[in-house]
Amino acid sequence: MPLNGEKQCVGEDQPSDSDSSSRFSESMASLSDYECSRQSFTSDSSSKSSSPLSTSPPRVVTFDEVMATARNLSNLSLAHEIAVNENFQLKQDALPENSLAGRVKSIVHQAFWDVLESELSADPPEYEHAIKLFEEIREILLSFLTPGGNRLRNQICEVLDTDLIRQQAEHSAVDIPGLANYVISTMGKLCAPVRDEDIRGLKATSNIVEVLRQIFHVLDLMNMDMANFLIRSVRPHLQRQLVEYERSTFQEILEETPSALNQTTEWIKESVNEELLSLSETASSPGTENSSQPSLSPTLVLNNSYLKLLQWDYQKKDLPETLVTDGARLQDLTEKLNQLKIMACLSVITNSMVGAIMEGLPELASRLKRISAVLLEGMNKKTFNLKEALNSIGVQTCVEINKTLAERALPTLSAEVQANLIGQFSSLEEEGNPIWSLIDKRIQMYMKSLLCLSSPQKCMPPVPGGLAVIQQELEALGSQYANIVNLNKQVYGPFYANILRKLLFTEEATGKVNASPLTN
């Protein structure tokens, strides 16, 4: 996996008429928190650029280029996952037992071992297939050795010398069980401690064909252990080199596929148009001075683009190309955030209706929160009935409140209050619900404030009103979100800078962003 050989990225080779333009590219790449000036985007539009974003005639993409792009994208995704996911490891993919592929694999494998058993049981025995297996075992064992393991390497090659074994077989002097025992002993020296039990199981097996079969199974596990060990070893290096590696790899993808930023451009363009509309409405509002035309902030535009990811329809919309490597994390984060929104809404409704009753009863609030979390589990699945779940939460909330009141010899909730509470819970799934809109707006505000901090982990912003019930979970999700965004800005800052420069330059020249300002 190449980690060196950095390439200059899009946005870094753009000529500029002022120092402010170069400062813009640097600020986007280094995640500066200060606002960039309007002049950062006024680079000379007439100067030539080798960037794939510049206007150029379409070209034919060859099959080899497509395959090279696929390989680069695969390497990029794998490197990113290894670096950012501490729990990432390779696992063996087992085919479902009742699947056609699983049955075919089982039948073919069983047929092979049946043939081997019949050959070894023949009179005289036939050893050719067994010799080939030992030859394969030898190569696998040698692959586990480090460059300094010459002594063991020579021993393995000497004992599992297939030419010698064939000569022994011709004279009926080959010791298959002895060779198997040597292999098992060598595996015991090379395997990780977690495989010690598997090695003991091999030693306890008496049937030679079953021994060989299980040897290959354990060797597969050892191969996986070795791969995961290498992943753990390379992770610190990848984490140090991740930004430059991802940036240079994506540059290679962009050179092979000039359209590799189309979705990203549309994603940013949408935020630019929204900000332009907002500025236009502000400028035209009564009492607003028109002496100075407000300018767009590139940092604000990009942050608003990131906020859109928290409301993204991951089933119907493609992610921007620069965020594909974090797609699963962003989707999981968004789904958890949607559940927290509902829980916050339920808390607001409950407090507004029976807040006086619940005052001083933190254990009741915690119990209601747990009930909501359990009944909202899986709410992002297509088969989930949100209205039914909300109704159930309302019923259970009334039961818990009445139970607590009864324990304290207090009057329970009237039927009218209970019906009203359940009805308000159920109405949360209706479009345009005011409580949902309010909580959603406040969560967006909180997440937006996180993006303005240089180090969210050290100083979390205050949680807006109405979100106290989910504060702990919201801060944890917010920290994950900020980490994803900040790393993404570091890696793809120069690409975003180039896109924003072109979009905002077009806006400056025409007064709006055209439908398709960039053409490849």
C-alpha positions in Angstrom: 0.0 0.0 0.0 1.8 3.1 -1.1 2.1 5.8 1.5 4.6 8.1 -0.1 5.0 9.8 -3.5 2.7 12.7 -2.7 1.1 14.6 -5.6 0.2 18.2 -5.8 -3.6 18.5 -5.2 -6.2 20.4 -7.0 -6.3 23.9 -5.6 -2.6 24.1 -4.7 -1.4 24.9 -8.2 -3.8 27.7 -9.0 -2.1 31.0 -10.1 -3.1 34.0 -8.1 -3.0 37.8 -8.4 -2.7 38.3 -4.7 -1.4 36.7 -1.5 -5.0 36.4 -0.2 -5.7 33.7 -2.8 -2.9 31.4 -1.6 -3.9 32.0 2.0 -7.4 30.7 1.1 -6.1 27.4 -0.2 -3.9 27.1 2.9 -6.7 27.9 5.3 -9.0 25.4 3.7 -6.4 22.7 3.9 -5.3 23.4 7.5 -8.9 24.0 8.9 -8.3 27.6 9.9 -11.1 28.9 12.1 -10.9 32.5 10.9 -13.2 33.7 8.2 -11.6 34.0 4.8 -12.0 37.2 2.9 -13.9 37.7 -0.4 -10.7 38.4 -2.1 -9.6 34.9 -1.5 -11.6 33.8 -4.5 -10.6 36.4 -7.1 -7.8 34.4 -8.6 -7.1 35.1 -12.3 -9.7 33.2 -14.2 -7.9 33.5 -17.5 -4.8 31.7 -16.2 -4.4 28.1 -17.3 -4.7 25.2 -14.9 -4.1 21.6 -15.1 -6.9 20.9 -12.7 -9.5 18.4 -13.8 -12.1 21.0 -12.7 -11.1 23.4 -15.4 -13.1 23.5 -18.6 -11.9 20.9 -21.1 -13.3 18.8 -23.9 -14.6 15.3 -22.9 -12.3 12.4 -23.5 -12.7 8.7 -23.8 -12.0 6.7 -20.6 -10.3 3.4 -21.2 -11.1 0.2 -19.4 -7.6 0.2 -17.8 -8.2 3.7 -16.5 -11.5 2.5 -15.0 -9.8 -0.4 -13.3 -7.0 1.8 -12.0 -9.6 4.1 -10.5 -11.4 1.2 -8.9 -8.1 0.0 -7.4 -7.2 3.4 -6.1 -10.7 3.9 -4.6 -10.5 0.5 -2.9 -7.1 1.2 -1.5 -8.3 4.6 -0.3 -11.4 3.2 1.4 -9.3 0.4 3.1 -6.6 2.8 4.3 -9.1 5.2 5.7 -11.0 2.5 7.5 -7.8 1.1 9.0 -6.7 4.5 10.2 -9.9 5.8 11.7 -11.5 2.6 13.0 -9.5 1.2 16.0 -11.7 -2.0 15.9 -11.2 -2.7 12.2 -10.1 -6.2 11.5 -10.5 -8.8 8.7 -12.9 -11.7 9.3 -13.6 -14.9 7.4 -16.8 -14.6 5.4 -18.8 -17.8 6.0 -21.4 -18.7 3.4 -24.9 -19.3 4.8 -25.4 -23.0 5.4 -28.6 -23.2 3.4 -27.4 -21.1 0.5 -26.7 -22.6 -2.9 -23.1 -21.4 -2.8 -22.6 -22.9 0.7 -24.0 -26.2 -0.3 -21.9 -26.4 -3.5 -18.7 -25.5 -1.6 -19.5 -28.1 1.1 -20.1 -30.8 -1.5 -16.9 -30.0 -3.5 -14.7 -29.9 -0.4 -16.2 -33.1 0.9 -15.6 -34.8 -2.5 -12.0 -33.8 -2.4 -11.3 -35.2 1.0 -13.2 -38.4 0.2 -10.9 -38.9 -2.8 -7.9 -38.3 -0.7 -9.1 -40.8 1.9 -9.7 -43.4 -0.7 -6.2 -42.9 -2.2 -4.5 -43.2 1.1 -6.5 -46.3 2.0 -5.7 -48.0 -1.3 -3.3 -50.9 -1.6 -0.8 -49.7 -2.4 -1.6 -46.2 -1.3 -1.6 -43.3 -3.7 0.3 -40.3 -2.3 0.2 -37.7 -5.2 -2.7 -35.6 -3.8 -1.2 -35.7 -0.3 2.2 -34.6 -1.5 0.6 -31.6 -3.3 -1.1 -30.7 0.0 2.2 -30.8 1.9 3.7 -28.7 -0.9 1.0 -26.1 -0.4 1.3 -26.3 3.4 5.1 -25.7 3.1 4.5 -22.5 1.1 2.0 -21.2 3.7 4.3 -21.9 6.6 7.2 -20.1 4.8 4.9 -17.1 4.2 4.6 -16.7 8.0 8.3 -16.4 8.6 10.1 -13.1 9.1 13.2 -12.3 7.0 15.5 -13.4 9.9 13.9 -16.8 10.3 16.5 -18.7 8.1 17.0 -21.6 10.5 13.3 -22.5 10.6 13.0 -21.8 6.9 15.7 -24.3 6.0 14.2 -26.9 8.4 10.8 -26.5 6.8 12.2 -26.8 3.3 14.2 -29.9 4.3 11.4 -31.8 6.0 8.7 -30.9 3.5 11.0 -31.4 0.4 8.4 -32.7 -2.1 11.0 -34.3 -4.3 12.3 -36.3 -1.4 8.7 -37.2 -0.3 8.0 -38.5 -3.8 11.0 -40.7 -3.7 10.0 -42.1 -0.4 6.5 -42.7 -1.7 7.8 -44.7 -4.6 9.4 -47.0 -2.1 6.4 -47.0 0.2 8.6 -45.4 2.9 6.7 -42.0 3.3 5.5 -41.2 6.8 2.4 -39.1 6.3 1.4 -39.0 10.0 5.0 -38.0 10.9 4.9 -35.2 8.4 1.5 -34.0 9.7 2.9 -34.0 13.3 5.9 -31.9 12.2 3.5 -29.4 10.5 1.4 -29.2 13.6 4.5 -28.7 15.8 5.7 -25.9 13.5 2.3 -24.3 13.4 2.4 -24.2 17.2 5.6 -22.2 17.1 4.3 -19.7 14.6 0.7 -19.2 15.6 -0.7 -16.5 17.9 -1.7 -17.6 21.5 -5.3 -17.5 20.6 -4.7 -20.5 18.3 -3.2 -22.7 21.0 -6.5 -24.5 21.6 -6.8 -25.2 17.9 -3.3 -26.7 17.8 -4.1 -29.0 20.8 -7.2 -30.1 18.8 -5.1 -31.0 15.8 -2.8 -33.1 18.0 -5.8 -35.0 19.5 -7.2 -36.0 16.0 -6.2 -39.5 14.9 -7.7 -39.7 11.4 -5.0 -38.5 9.0 -7.4 -37.1 6.4 -9.3 -35.2 9.1 -6.0 -33.9 10.4 -5.0 -32.5 7.0 -8.4 -31.0 6.6 -8.2 -29.3 10.0 -4.6 -28.2 9.3 -5.8 -26.1 6.4 -8.6 -24.7 8.5 -6.2 -23.5 11.2 -3.8 -22.2 8.6 -6.6 -20.0 7.2 -7.2 -18.7 10.7 -3.5 -18.1 11.2 -3.4 -16.2 7.8 -6.2 -14.0 9.1 -4.3 -13.4 12.4 -1.2 -12.4 10.5 -3.2 -10.0 8.3 -4.8 -8.4 11.4 -1.4 -8.2 13.1 -0.1 -6.3 10.1 -3.1 -4.0 10.1 -2.4 -3.2 13.8 1.2 -2.6 13.0 0.6 -0.3 10.0 -2.2 1.7 11.7 0.0 4.2 13.6 1.9 4.9 10.3 -1.3 5.3 8.4 -2.7 7.6 11.0 0.4 9.8 10.6 0.3 9.7 6.8 -3.4 9.6 6.3 -4.0 13.1 5.2 -1.3 13.2 2.5 -2.0 9.6 1.4 -5.8 10.1 1.0 -5.2 13.4 -0.8 -2.6 12.1 -3.2 -4.7 8.9 -3.9 -7.8 11.0 -4.6 -5.8 13.2 -6.9 -4.8 10.0 -8.9 -8.5 9.1 -9.0 -9.3 12.5 -10.3 -6.7 12.3 -13.0 -8.2 9.0 -14.2 -11.8 10.1 -13.8 -12.3 13.9 -14.2 -15.9 13.6 -13.2 -15.0 12.3 -9.7 -16.0 15.6 -8.1 -19.4 16.1 -9.8 -21.5 15.1 -6.7 -19.2 17.1 -4.4 -19.6 20.2 -6.6 -23.4 19.9 -6.6 -23.3 19.4 -2.8 -21.4 22.6 -2.2 -23.3 24.5 -4.9 -26.5 23.8 -3.1 -25.2 25.5 0.0 -23.8 28.5 -2.0 -27.2 29.0 -3.6 -28.9 28.9 -0.2 -26.5 31.4 1.3 -27.0 33.7 -1.7 -30.7 33.5 -1.2 -30.3 34.3 2.5 -28.1 37.3 1.8 -30.5 38.5 -0.8 -33.5 38.3 1.6 -31.5 40.0 4.3 -30.4 42.9 1.9 -34.0 43.4 0.7 -35.6 43.4 4.2 -36.9 46.8 5.5 -34.4 48.9 7.5 -31.4 47.2 6.0 -28.7 49.5 4.7 -27.6 48.7 1.2 -24.4 50.7 1.3 -22.2 47.5 1.4 -23.0 44.2 -0.3 -22.4 41.3 2.2 -20.1 38.6 1.0 -20.2 34.9 1.3 -17.9 33.2 3.7 -16.4 30.0 2.3 -16.1 28.5 5.8 -19.8 29.1 6.4 -20.7 27.6 3.0 -18.7 24.5 3.6 -20.0 24.0 7.2 -23.5 24.3 6.0 -22.8 21.7 3.4 -21.6 19.4 6.2 -24.7 20.0 8.2 -26.8 18.7 5.3 -25.2 15.3 5.9 -27.2 15.1 9.2 -30.4 15.1 7.2 -29.2 13.1 4.2 -31.4 10.4 2.7 -28.7 7.7 2.4 -31.1 5.3 0.7 -31.9 7.6 -2.2 -29.1 10.1 -2.6 -25.5 9.5 -3.4 -22.9 11.0 -1.0 -20.4 13.5 -2.3 -17.4 11.6 -3.6 -15.1 13.1 -0.9 -17.2 11.6 1.8 -17.7 8.0 0.5 -15.1 6.6 2.9 -17.1 7.8 5.9 -20.5 7.0 4.4 -21.3 4.2 6.8 -20.2 6.2 9.9 -22.3 9.2 8.8 -25.4 7.1 8.1 -25.1 5.4 11.5 -24.6 8.8 13.2 -27.6 10.3 11.4 -29.8 7.4 12.4 -28.8 7.7 16.1 -29.3 11.4 15.9 -32.9 10.9 14.6 -33.6 8.7 17.6 -32.2 11.3 20.0 -34.4 14.0 18.4 -37.5 11.9 19.1 -36.5 11.3 22.6 -35.9 15.0 23.2 -39.3 15.8 21.7 -40.9 13.3 24.1 -39.2 14.8 27.0 -40.3 18.3 26.1 -43.9 17.2 25.8 -43.8 15.3 29.0 -42.3 18.2 30.9 -44.8 20.6 29.5 -47.8 18.5 30.6 -46.7 16.8 33.8 -43.4 18.6 34.6 -44.6 19.6 38.1 -45.4 16.0 38.9 -42.0 14.8 37.8 -40.0 17.5 39.5 -37.6 16.0 42.0 -38.0 12.5 40.6 -34.9 11.9 38.5 -35.3 8.2 38.6 -38.6 8.5 36.8 -37.2 10.6 34.1 -34.4 8.1 33.6 -36.9 5.2 33.4 -39.0 7.0 30.8 -35.9 7.7 28.8 -34.9 4.0 28.8 -38.4 3.0 27.7 -38.3 5.5 24.8 -34.8 4.2 23.7 -36.0 0.6 23.7 -39.2 1.2 21.8 -37.5 3.4 19.3 -34.8 0.8 18.5 -34.6 0.2 14.8 -36.7 3.2 13.9 -34.7 3.8 10.7 -35.7 0.5 9.2 -38.4 0.6 6.5 -40.6 -1.8 8.4 -40.6 0.3 11.5 -44.0 1.8 12.4 -43.1 5.1 14.1 -46.7 6.1 14.9 -47.3 2.8 16.6 -44.1 3.1 18.6 -44.9 6.6 19.7 -48.3 5.5 20.8 -46.8 2.6 22.8 -44.3 5.0 24.4 -47.2 7.3 25.4 -49.1 4.4 27.0 -46.0 3.2 28.9 -45.2 6.8 30.0 -48.7 7.1 31.5 -48.3 3.7 33.2 -45.0 4.7 34.8 -46.1 8.1 35.9 -49.3 6.7 37.5 -47.3 4.0 39.2 -45.0 6.5 40.7 -47.9 8.7 41.8 -49.7 5.8 43.4 -46.5 4.8 45.3 -46.6 8.3 46.8 -50.3 8.2 47.5 -50.9 11.0 45.0 -53.8 11.4 42.5 -53.0 9.6 39.2 -53.4 11.2 35.8 -56.9 11.7 34.5 -58.1 9.9 31.4 -58.2 13.3 29.6 -54.5 14.1 30.4 -53.4 10.6 29.4 -55.2 10.8 26.1 -53.7 14.2 25.4 -50.2 13.1 26.3 -50.5 10.0 24.0 -52.0 12.1 21.2 -49.1 14.6 21.3 -46.6 11.8 21.3 -48.2 10.2 18.2 -48.4 13.5 16.4 -44.6 13.8 16.3 -44.5 11.6 13.2 -46.6 14.2 11.3 -44.8 16.5 8.9 -44.2 20.0 10.2 -44.8 19.1 13.8 -43.7 22.3 15.7 -42.0 20.5 18.6 -40.0 18.3 16.1 -39.0 21.4 14.1 -37.9 23.2 17.2 -35.7 20.4 18.5 -34.3 19.7 15.0 -33.4 23.4 14.7 -31.7 23.4 18.1 -29.7 20.3 17.3 -28.6 21.8 14.0 -27.5 24.9 16.0 -25.5 22.8 18.4 -23.8 20.8 15.6 -23.0 24.0 13.8 -21.4 25.5 16.9 -19.2 22.3 17.1 -17.8 22.9 13.6 -16.7 26.4 14.7 -14.5 25.0 17.5 -10.8 24.2 16.9 -10.9 21.3 19.4 -14.4 20.1 20.3 -13.1 17.4 22.6 -11.5 20.0 25.0 -14.4 22.5 25.1 -17.9 21.3 24.1 -20.4 24.1 23.5 -23.4 24.5 25.8 -26.4 22.3 24.9 -29.4 24.4 23.9 -32.6 24.3 26.0 -34.8 21.2 25.7 -31.9 18.9 24.9 -30.7 18.2 28.5 -32.3 14.8 28.5 -30.0 13.7 25.6 -26.9 15.8 26.5 -24.5 13.0 27.1 -25.5 11.1 23.9 -25.5 14.3 21.9 -22.1 15.3 23.0 -20.7 11.9 22.1 -22.3 12.0 18.7 -21.3 15.6 18.2 -17.7 14.7 18.9 -17.7 11.9 16.4 -19.3 14.2 13.8 -16.7 16.9 14.4 -13.9 14.4 14.1 -15.2 13.2 10.7 -15.7 16.7 9.4 -12.3 18.0 10.6 -10.4 15.1 9.1 -12.4 15.4 5.8 -11.5 19.1 5.7 -7.8 18.4 6.2 -7.8 15.8 3.4 -10.0 17.5 0.8 -9.5 21.1 1.7 -7.6 22.0 -1.5 -10.3 20.3 -3.6 -13.0 22.2 -1.8 -11.0 25.5 -2.2 -10.9 25.0 -5.9 -14.6 24.3 -6.2 -15.6 27.2 -4.0 -13.3 29.5 -5.9 -14.9 28.7 -9.2 -18.4 28.8 -7.8 -18.0 32.1 -6.0 -16.1 33.6 -8.9 -19.0 32.7 -11.2 -21.4 34.2 -8.6 -19.3 37.4 -8.5 -19.4 37.8 -12.3 -23.1 37.0 -12.9 -24.8 37.7 -9.5 -25.8 34.1 -9.0 -24.5 30.6 -9.3 -25.4 29.1 -12.7 -27.1 25.7 -12.9 -23.9 24.1 -14.3 -20.9 26.5 -13.8 -18.4 23.7 -14.2 -18.1 21.6 -17.3 -15.5 18.9 -17.9 
